[in-house]
Amino acid sequence: MNSDPEQFVDDIWEQSSDAELPAASSRLKSQLYSKMIATQELTGPLVQLGESKAQGRELCVFEQIMAAVPVKSLQEYQYCKICHARVLGEGVEHAPVFWPNCPYAEFQK
């Protein structure tokens, strides 16, 4: 077995075909996304909303509103923490979440 974790994952990926892998549940995708963002926040502030949009990421409706507020600390906050879409996405399979550009809504498709 290879001791390099990235190579190990690459090896598994190459040995698998998409037909053999079951699709992850929308709840699992939502929970993993929340955990990844929380882990990212441990290393420091997130990218400001305006900068994120400039890099090509579409903002959800709440982020669009907050991007207009000229307070830097509000621009670096992860609004998914307080959004009902996260709660529904993490707790309900095929949750009724339809916000445009919301990662939790994307996981429900």
N, CA, C and O atoms as a GROMACS GRO file, in nm:
protein
  436
    1MET      N    1   0.084  -0.118   0.000
    1MET     CA    2   0.000   0.000   0.000
    1MET      C    3   0.088   0.124   0.000
    1MET      O    4   0.190   0.129   0.069
    2ASN      N    5   0.049   0.222  -0.077
    2ASN     CA    6   0.122   0.347  -0.089
    2ASN      C    7   0.102   0.432   0.035
    2ASN      O    8  -0.012   0.446   0.081
    3SER      N    9   0.208   0.490   0.090
    3SER     CA   10   0.196   0.571   0.212
    3SER      C   11   0.155   0.715   0.180
    3SER      O   12   0.123   0.790   0.273
    4ASP      N   13   0.156   0.755   0.054
    4ASP     CA   14   0.114   0.889   0.014
    4ASP      C   15  -0.039   0.891   0.003
    4ASP      O   16  -0.095   0.824  -0.083
    5PRO      N   17  -0.109   0.968   0.090
    5PRO     CA   18  -0.256   0.967   0.090
    5PRO      C   19  -0.316   1.010  -0.044
    5PRO      O   20  -0.416   0.952  -0.089
    6GLU      N   21  -0.257   1.112  -0.108
    6GLU     CA   22  -0.312   1.157  -0.236
    6GLU      C   23  -0.299   1.049  -0.343
    6GLU      O   24  -0.391   1.028  -0.422
    7GLN      N   25  -0.186   0.982  -0.346
    7GLN     CA   26  -0.165   0.876  -0.444
    7GLN      C   27  -0.259   0.759  -0.416
    7GLN      O   28  -0.310   0.696  -0.508
    8PHE      N   29  -0.282   0.731  -0.288
    8PHE     CA   30  -0.374   0.624  -0.249
    8PHE      C   31  -0.514   0.652  -0.303
    8PHE      O   32  -0.578   0.564  -0.361
    9VAL      N   33  -0.561   0.775  -0.285
    9VAL     CA   34  -0.694   0.813  -0.335
    9VAL      C   35  -0.695   0.807  -0.488
    9VAL      O   36  -0.791   0.758  -0.547
   10ASP      N   37  -0.589   0.857  -0.551
   10ASP     CA   38  -0.581   0.851  -0.697
   10ASP      C   39  -0.587   0.708  -0.747
   10ASP      O   40  -0.654   0.679  -0.847
   11ASP      N   41  -0.517   0.617  -0.678
   11ASP     CA   42  -0.518   0.476  -0.717
   11ASP      C   43  -0.658   0.416  -0.707
   11ASP      O   44  -0.702   0.343  -0.796
   12ILE      N   45  -0.727   0.447  -0.599
   12ILE     CA   46  -0.864   0.396  -0.582
   12ILE      C   47  -0.954   0.452  -0.692
   12ILE      O   48  -1.034   0.379  -0.750
   13TRP      N   49  -0.940   0.581  -0.720
   13TRP     CA   50  -1.023   0.646  -0.823
   13TRP      C   51  -1.001   0.580  -0.959
   13TRP      O   52  -1.096   0.553  -1.031
   14GLU      N   53  -0.876   0.554  -0.992
   14GLU     CA   54  -0.845   0.492  -1.120
   14GLU      C   55  -0.899   0.350  -1.131
   14GLU      O   56  -0.932   0.305  -1.240
   15GLN      N   57  -0.908   0.279  -1.019
   15GLN     CA   58  -0.954   0.140  -1.020
   15GLN      C   59  -1.107   0.130  -1.020
   15GLN      O   60  -1.161   0.021  -1.040
   16SER      N   61  -1.175   0.239  -0.997
   16SER     CA   62  -1.320   0.238  -0.987
   16SER      C   63  -1.382   0.300  -1.111
   16SER      O   64  -1.324   0.389  -1.173
   17SER      N   65  -1.498   0.252  -1.146
   17SER     CA   66  -1.574   0.317  -1.252
   17SER      C   67  -1.696   0.380  -1.188
   17SER      O   68  -1.742   0.336  -1.083
   18ASP      N   69  -1.748   0.483  -1.251
   18ASP     CA   70  -1.864   0.554  -1.195
   18ASP      C   71  -1.984   0.460  -1.175
   18ASP      O   72  -2.062   0.479  -1.082
   19ALA      N   73  -1.998   0.362  -1.260
   19ALA     CA   74  -2.111   0.269  -1.250
   19ALA      C   75  -2.105   0.184  -1.122
   19ALA      O   76  -2.208   0.139  -1.073
   20GLU      N   77  -1.985   0.164  -1.070
   20GLU     CA   78  -1.969   0.080  -0.952
   20GLU      C   79  -1.992   0.154  -0.821
   20GLU      O   80  -2.017   0.093  -0.718
   21LEU      N   81  -1.983   0.287  -0.826
   21LEU     CA   82  -1.992   0.366  -0.704
   21LEU      C   83  -2.135   0.414  -0.681
   21LEU      O   84  -2.196   0.472  -0.771
   22PRO      N   85  -2.189   0.391  -0.563
   22PRO     CA   86  -2.322   0.443  -0.535
   22PRO      C   87  -2.315   0.594  -0.517
   22PRO      O   88  -2.213   0.647  -0.472
   23ALA      N   89  -2.422   0.663  -0.552
   23ALA     CA   90  -2.427   0.808  -0.534
   23ALA      C   91  -2.440   0.840  -0.385
   23ALA      O   92  -2.512   0.772  -0.312
   24ALA      N   93  -2.370   0.941  -0.342
   24ALA     CA   94  -2.380   0.984  -0.202
   24ALA      C   95  -2.516   1.051  -0.180
   24ALA      O   96  -2.569   1.116  -0.270
   25SER      N   97  -2.569   1.035  -0.062
   25SER     CA   98  -2.698   1.096  -0.032
   25SER      C   99  -2.684   1.247  -0.023
   25SER      O  100  -2.575   1.298   0.004
   26SER      N  101  -2.792   1.318  -0.045
   26SER     CA  102  -2.789   1.464  -0.036
   26SER      C  103  -2.757   1.507   0.107
   26SER      O  104  -2.692   1.610   0.127
   27ARG      N  105  -2.802   1.431   0.205
   27ARG     CA  106  -2.772   1.463   0.345
   27ARG      C  107  -2.622   1.453   0.371
   27ARG      O  108  -2.564   1.540   0.435
   28LEU      N  109  -2.560   1.346   0.321
   28LEU     CA  110  -2.417   1.327   0.341
   28LEU      C  111  -2.338   1.439   0.273
   28LEU      O  112  -2.244   1.492   0.331
   29LYS      N  113  -2.375   1.473   0.151
   29LYS     CA  114  -2.308   1.582   0.080
   29LYS      C  115  -2.318   1.711   0.159
   29LYS      O  116  -2.220   1.785   0.172
   30SER      N  117  -2.436   1.740   0.212
   30SER     CA  118  -2.457   1.862   0.290
   30SER      C  119  -2.373   1.861   0.417
   30SER      O  120  -2.311   1.961   0.451
   31GLN      N  121  -2.370   1.749   0.486
   31GLN     CA  122  -2.292   1.739   0.609
   31GLN      C  123  -2.143   1.754   0.581
   31GLN      O  124  -2.072   1.821   0.656
   32LEU      N  125  -2.095   1.693   0.474
   32LEU     CA  126  -1.953   1.704   0.438
   32LEU      C  127  -1.917   1.848   0.401
   32LEU      O  128  -1.812   1.898   0.440
   33TYR      N  129  -2.005   1.914   0.326
   33TYR     CA  130  -1.981   2.052   0.287
   33TYR      C  131  -1.971   2.141   0.411
   33TYR      O  132  -1.881   2.225   0.421
   34SER      N  133  -2.064   2.124   0.505
   34SER     CA  134  -2.063   2.204   0.628
   34SER      C  135  -1.934   2.181   0.705
   34SER      O  136  -1.874   2.276   0.758
   35LYS      N  137  -1.892   2.057   0.713
   35LYS     CA  138  -1.769   2.024   0.786
   35LYS      C  139  -1.646   2.083   0.717
   35LYS      O  140  -1.555   2.132   0.784
   36MET      N  141  -1.643   2.080   0.584
   36MET     CA  142  -1.529   2.136   0.512
   36MET      C  143  -1.520   2.286   0.532
   36MET      O  144  -1.410   2.340   0.551
   37ILE      N  145  -1.633   2.355   0.529
   37ILE     CA  146  -1.633   2.500   0.550
   37ILE      C  147  -1.589   2.532   0.693
   37ILE      O  148  -1.511   2.625   0.715
   38ALA      N  149  -1.639   2.456   0.791
   38ALA     CA  150  -1.600   2.478   0.931
   38ALA      C  151  -1.450   2.457   0.948
   38ALA      O  152  -1.384   2.530   1.022
   39THR      N  153  -1.395   2.358   0.880
   39THR     CA  154  -1.251   2.331   0.887
   39THR      C  155  -1.173   2.445   0.823
   39THR      O  156  -1.069   2.485   0.874
   40GLN      N  157  -1.224   2.496   0.711
   40GLN     CA  158  -1.160   2.609   0.644
   40GLN      C  159  -1.154   2.731   0.735
   40GLN      O  160  -1.054   2.803   0.738
   41GLU      N  161  -1.261   2.754   0.808
   41GLU     CA  162  -1.268   2.870   0.897
   41GLU      C  163  -1.164   2.863   1.009
   41GLU      O  164  -1.124   2.967   1.062
   42LEU      N  165  -1.121   2.744   1.046
   42LEU     CA  166  -1.022   2.729   1.151
   42LEU      C  167  -0.887   2.789   1.112
   42LEU      O  168  -0.808   2.828   1.198
   43THR      N  169  -0.861   2.795   0.983
   43THR     CA  170  -0.732   2.848   0.936
   43THR      C  171  -0.732   2.999   0.922
   43THR      O  172  -0.627   3.058   0.897
   44GLY      N  173  -0.848   3.063   0.936
   44GLY     CA  174  -0.856   3.208   0.925
   44GLY      C  175  -0.986   3.248   0.858
   44GLY      O  176  -1.070   3.164   0.830
   45PRO      N  177  -1.002   3.377   0.833
   45PRO     CA  178  -1.127   3.424   0.773
   45PRO      C  179  -1.145   3.371   0.631
   45PRO      O  180  -1.048   3.345   0.560
   46LEU      N  181  -1.269   3.356   0.593
   46LEU     CA  182  -1.299   3.312   0.457
   46LEU      C  183  -1.277   3.427   0.360
   46LEU      O  184  -1.264   3.543   0.401
   47VAL      N  185  -1.273   3.397   0.233
   47VAL     CA  186  -1.258   3.498   0.129
   47VAL      C  187  -1.382   3.588   0.133
   47VAL      O  188  -1.494   3.540   0.151
   48GLN      N  189  -1.361   3.718   0.116
   48GLN     CA  190  -1.474   3.811   0.116
   48GLN      C  191  -1.568   3.780   0.001
   48GLN      O  192  -1.525   3.730  -0.103
   49LEU      N  193  -1.695   3.810   0.020
   49LEU     CA  194  -1.797   3.776  -0.079
   49LEU      C  195  -1.768   3.840  -0.215
   49LEU      O  196  -1.782   3.775  -0.318
   50GLY      N  197  -1.728   3.966  -0.215
   50GLY     CA  198  -1.698   4.034  -0.342
   50GLY      C  199  -1.584   3.967  -0.416
   50GLY      O  200  -1.590   3.951  -0.538
   51GLU      N  201  -1.481   3.928  -0.343
   51GLU     CA  202  -1.367   3.860  -0.404
   51GLU      C  203  -1.408   3.722  -0.455
   51GLU      O  204  -1.365   3.678  -0.562
   52SER      N  205  -1.491   3.655  -0.377
   52SER     CA  206  -1.540   3.524  -0.418
   52SER      C  207  -1.619   3.534  -0.549
   52SER      O  208  -1.604   3.451  -0.638
   53LYS      N  209  -1.703   3.636  -0.558
   53LYS     CA  210  -1.782   3.657  -0.680
   53LYS      C  211  -1.690   3.692  -0.798
   53LYS      O  212  -1.712   3.645  -0.909
   54ALA      N  213  -1.588   3.773  -0.773
   54ALA     CA  214  -1.493   3.810  -0.878
   54ALA      C  215  -1.417   3.689  -0.931
   54ALA      O  216  -1.374   3.688  -1.046
   55GLN      N  217  -1.401   3.586  -0.847
   55GLN     CA  218  -1.332   3.463  -0.888
   55GLN      C  219  -1.425   3.368  -0.964
   55GLN      O  220  -1.383   3.260  -1.005
   56GLY      N  221  -1.551   3.408  -0.982
   56GLY     CA  222  -1.643   3.328  -1.062
   56GLY      C  223  -1.746   3.250  -0.984
   56GLY      O  224  -1.828   3.180  -1.045
   57ARG      N  225  -1.745   3.257  -0.851
   57ARG     CA  226  -1.844   3.185  -0.771
   57ARG      C  227  -1.971   3.267  -0.763
   57ARG      O  228  -1.967   3.385  -0.728
   58GLU      N  229  -2.082   3.206  -0.795
   58GLU     CA  230  -2.211   3.274  -0.783
   58GLU      C  231  -2.252   3.278  -0.637
   58GLU      O  232  -2.229   3.183  -0.562
   59LEU      N  233  -2.313   3.389  -0.595
   59LEU     CA  234  -2.355   3.405  -0.457
   59LEU      C  235  -2.503   3.372  -0.443
   59LEU      O  236  -2.582   3.398  -0.533
   60CYS      N  237  -2.539   3.314  -0.329
   60CYS     CA  238  -2.680   3.288  -0.302
   60CYS      C  239  -2.748   3.422  -0.269
   60CYS      O  240  -2.680   3.524  -0.256
   61VAL      N  241  -2.877   3.421  -0.256
   61VAL     CA  242  -2.952   3.544  -0.235
   61VAL      C  243  -2.909   3.616  -0.107
   61VAL      O  244  -2.901   3.739  -0.106
   62PHE      N  245  -2.881   3.543  -0.001
   62PHE     CA  246  -2.838   3.605   0.124
   62PHE      C  247  -2.698   3.666   0.111
   62PHE      O  248  -2.672   3.774   0.162
   63GLU      N  249  -2.610   3.595   0.043
   63GLU     CA  250  -2.475   3.645   0.022
   63GLU      C  251  -2.476   3.770  -0.066
   63GLU      O  252  -2.396   3.862  -0.044
   64GLN      N  253  -2.566   3.775  -0.164
   64GLN     CA  254  -2.577   3.893  -0.249
   64GLN      C  255  -2.616   4.015  -0.168
   64GLN      O  256  -2.562   4.124  -0.188
   65ILE      N  257  -2.708   3.997  -0.076
   65ILE     CA  258  -2.750   4.108   0.010
   65ILE      C  259  -2.634   4.154   0.097
   65ILE      O  260  -2.609   4.274   0.108
   66MET      N  261  -2.564   4.059   0.158
   66MET     CA  262  -2.455   4.093   0.249
   66MET      C  263  -2.333   4.148   0.175
   66MET      O  264  -2.255   4.223   0.232
   67ALA      N  265  -2.317   4.112   0.049
   67ALA     CA  266  -2.206   4.165  -0.030
   67ALA      C  267  -2.220   4.315  -0.050
   67ALA      O  268  -2.121   4.385  -0.072
   68ALA      N  269  -2.342   4.364  -0.044
   68ALA     CA  270  -2.367   4.507  -0.061
   68ALA      C  271  -2.338   4.587   0.065
   68ALA      O  272  -2.328   4.710   0.060
   69VAL      N  273  -2.323   4.520   0.179
   69VAL     CA  274  -2.294   4.587   0.307
   69VAL      C  275  -2.144   4.611   0.316
   69VAL      O  276  -2.065   4.517   0.305
   70PRO      N  277  -2.103   4.738   0.336
   70PRO     CA  278  -1.959   4.768   0.334
   70PRO      C  279  -1.887   4.740   0.467
   70PRO      O  280  -1.806   4.821   0.511
   71VAL      N  281  -1.916   4.628   0.529
   71VAL     CA  282  -1.849   4.591   0.655
   71VAL      C  283  -1.768   4.464   0.628
   71VAL      O  284  -1.825   4.358   0.600
   72LYS      N  285  -1.636   4.476   0.636
   72LYS     CA  286  -1.547   4.366   0.599
   72LYS      C  287  -1.576   4.238   0.677
   72LYS      O  288  -1.581   4.130   0.618
   73SER      N  289  -1.596   4.248   0.808
   73SER     CA  290  -1.616   4.128   0.889
   73SER      C  291  -1.744   4.054   0.848
   73SER      O  292  -1.751   3.932   0.861
   74LEU      N  293  -1.845   4.126   0.801
   74LEU     CA  294  -1.967   4.061   0.754
   74LEU      C  295  -1.946   3.990   0.621
   74LEU      O  296  -2.018   3.895   0.590
   75GLN      N  297  -1.851   4.036   0.544
   75GLN     CA  298  -1.823   3.977   0.414
   75GLN      C  299  -1.750   3.843   0.425
   75GLN      O  300  -1.750   3.763   0.331
   76GLU      N  301  -1.687   3.818   0.539
   76GLU     CA  302  -1.608   3.696   0.557
   76GLU      C  303  -1.684   3.590   0.637
   76GLU      O  304  -1.628   3.485   0.668
   77TYR      N  305  -1.807   3.615   0.671
   77TYR     CA  306  -1.887   3.523   0.752
   77TYR      C  307  -1.948   3.416   0.664
   77TYR      O  308  -1.986   3.444   0.550
   78GLN      N  309  -1.960   3.297   0.714
   78GLN     CA  310  -2.022   3.186   0.641
   78GLN      C  311  -2.172   3.186   0.672
   78GLN      O  312  -2.214   3.136   0.776
   79TYR      N  313  -2.250   3.242   0.583
   79TYR     CA  314  -2.394   3.257   0.606
   79TYR      C  315  -2.471   3.126   0.604
   79TYR      O  316  -2.584   3.120   0.651
   80CYS      N  317  -2.412   3.022   0.551
   80CYS     CA  318  -2.478   2.891   0.553
   80CYS      C  319  -2.502   2.843   0.697
   80CYS      O  320  -2.594   2.765   0.722
   81LYS      N  321  -2.420   2.890   0.790
   81LYS     CA  322  -2.435   2.849   0.930
   81LYS      C  323  -2.573   2.883   0.985
   81LYS      O  324  -2.627   2.810   1.068
   82ILE      N  325  -2.631   2.994   0.939
   82ILE     CA  326  -2.759   3.040   0.994
   82ILE      C  327  -2.875   3.024   0.896
   82ILE      O  328  -2.986   3.068   0.924
   83CYS      N  329  -2.849   2.962   0.783
   83CYS     CA  330  -2.952   2.946   0.680
   83CYS      C  331  -3.032   2.818   0.701
   83CYS      O  332  -2.976   2.714   0.738
   84HIS      N  333  -3.161   2.827   0.678
   84HIS     CA  334  -3.246   2.707   0.692
   84HIS      C  335  -3.210   2.600   0.590
   84HIS      O  336  -3.235   2.482   0.614
   85ALA      N  337  -3.152   2.638   0.478
   85ALA     CA  338  -3.116   2.540   0.375
   85ALA      C  339  -3.013   2.440   0.428
   85ALA      O  340  -3.019   2.322   0.394
   86ARG      N  341  -2.920   2.488   0.510
   86ARG     CA  342  -2.820   2.397   0.568
   86ARG      C  343  -2.888   2.298   0.662
   86ARG      O  344  -2.860   2.178   0.656
   87VAL      N  345  -2.975   2.347   0.748
   87VAL     CA  346  -3.043   2.261   0.844
   87VAL      C  347  -3.126   2.155   0.770
   87VAL      O  348  -3.121   2.037   0.803
   88LEU      N  349  -3.202   2.199   0.671
   88LEU     CA  350  -3.282   2.104   0.593
   88LEU      C  351  -3.194   2.007   0.516
   88LEU      O  352  -3.220   1.887   0.514
   89GLY      N  353  -3.090   2.060   0.452
   89GLY     CA  354  -3.001   1.976   0.372
   89GLY      C  355  -2.931   1.868   0.452
   89GLY      O  356  -2.915   1.756   0.405
   90GLU      N  357  -2.890   1.903   0.574
   90GLU     CA  358  -2.821   1.806   0.658
   90GLU      C  359  -2.915   1.705   0.720
   90GLU      O  360  -2.873   1.595   0.757
   91GLY      N  361  -3.042   1.740   0.734
   91GLY     CA  362  -3.134   1.654   0.807
   91GLY      C  363  -3.238   1.580   0.725
   91GLY      O  364  -3.295   1.481   0.772
   92VAL      N  365  -3.263   1.626   0.602
   92VAL     CA  366  -3.371   1.568   0.522
   92VAL      C  367  -3.318   1.531   0.384
   92VAL      O  368  -3.261   1.614   0.314
   93GLU      N  369  -3.338   1.408   0.346
   93GLU     CA  370  -3.301   1.363   0.212
   93GLU      C  371  -3.400   1.424   0.113
   93GLU      O  372  -3.521   1.419   0.134
   94HIS      N  373  -3.349   1.482   0.005
   94HIS     CA  374  -3.431   1.550  -0.096
   94HIS      C  375  -3.513   1.662  -0.032
   94HIS      O  376  -3.634   1.671  -0.053
   95ALA      N  377  -3.446   1.745   0.045
   95ALA     CA  378  -3.512   1.856   0.114
   95ALA      C  379  -3.564   1.959   0.013
   95ALA      O  380  -3.507   1.975  -0.095
   96PRO      N  381  -3.672   2.027   0.048
   96PRO     CA  382  -3.729   2.128  -0.042
   96PRO      C  383  -3.649   2.259  -0.035
   96PRO      O  384  -3.697   2.358   0.020
   97VAL      N  385  -3.530   2.258  -0.090
   97VAL     CA  386  -3.443   2.375  -0.091
   97VAL      C  387  -3.422   2.414  -0.237
   97VAL      O  388  -3.371   2.334  -0.316
   98PHE      N  389  -3.460   2.536  -0.271
   98PHE     CA  390  -3.455   2.577  -0.412
   98PHE      C  391  -3.385   2.710  -0.435
   98PHE      O  392  -3.401   2.769  -0.542
   99TRP      N  393  -3.308   2.759  -0.337
   99TRP     CA  394  -3.240   2.888  -0.355
   99TRP      C  395  -3.142   2.880  -0.471
   99TRP      O  396  -3.066   2.783  -0.481
  100PRO      N  397  -3.142   2.979  -0.559
  100PRO     CA  398  -3.040   2.980  -0.666
  100PRO      C  399  -2.900   2.996  -0.606
  100PRO      O  400  -2.881   3.074  -0.512
  101ASN      N  401  -2.806   2.924  -0.660
  101ASN     CA  402  -2.665   2.930  -0.622
  101ASN      C  403  -2.638   2.886  -0.479
  101ASN      O  404  -2.536   2.923  -0.421
  102CYS      N  405  -2.726   2.808  -0.422
  102CYS     CA  406  -2.707   2.755  -0.287
  102CYS      C  407  -2.648   2.615  -0.298
  102CYS      O  408  -2.706   2.529  -0.365
  103PRO      N  409  -2.532   2.590  -0.234
  103PRO     CA  410  -2.473   2.457  -0.245
  103PRO      C  411  -2.565   2.348  -0.190
  103PRO      O  412  -2.567   2.236  -0.242
  104TYR      N  413  -2.640   2.379  -0.086
  104TYR     CA  414  -2.730   2.279  -0.027
  104TYR      C  415  -2.845   2.245  -0.123
  104TYR      O  416  -2.892   2.131  -0.125
  105ALA      N  417  -2.890   2.343  -0.200
  105ALA     CA  418  -2.992   2.317  -0.301
  105ALA      C  419  -2.934   2.230  -0.414
  105ALA      O  420  -3.002   2.141  -0.466
  106GLU      N  421  -2.809   2.257  -0.449
  106GLU     CA  422  -2.744   2.176  -0.553
  106GLU      C  423  -2.731   2.031  -0.513
  106GLU      O  424  -2.744   1.942  -0.597
  107PHE      N  425  -2.705   2.006  -0.384
  107PHE     CA  426  -2.691   1.868  -0.336
  107PHE      C  427  -2.823   1.791  -0.345
  107PHE      O  428  -2.821   1.668  -0.349
  108GLN      N  429  -2.935   1.859  -0.349
  108GLN     CA  430  -3.065   1.794  -0.351
  108GLN      C  431  -3.102   1.742  -0.490
  108GLN      O  432  -3.194   1.662  -0.504
  109LYS      N  433  -3.030   1.787  -0.592
  109LYS     CA  434  -3.062   1.746  -0.730
  109LYS      C  435  -3.022   1.604  -0.756
  109LYS      O  436  -3.042   1.553  -0.866
   0.00000   0.00000   0.00000
